[in-house]
């Protein structure tokens, strides 16, 4: 009986682990209505593209006007192109 329980529980545990790992790599479903206007922090300089953290998630980003934006500058989301976030710099820094 113990062997049968072991043989049943190991595949279920591995399947649950696989699902957990796969779910960590999905971006949240960001609809433009909910995402535009959100603020974030530049993680790697936008020159012309880089990365920003918005709502705790790391996103590829580009400044809308093509200007360079430095690390730790605050930005506001003004648009989306697939998984690329279009941002504009805000006047205050952290």
Secondary structure, 3 states (H helix, E strand, C coil): CHHHHHHHHHHHHHHHHHHHHHHCCCCCCCCHHHHCCCEEEEEECECCEEEEEECCEEEEEEECCCCCECCCEEEEEEEEECCEEEEEEEEEEC
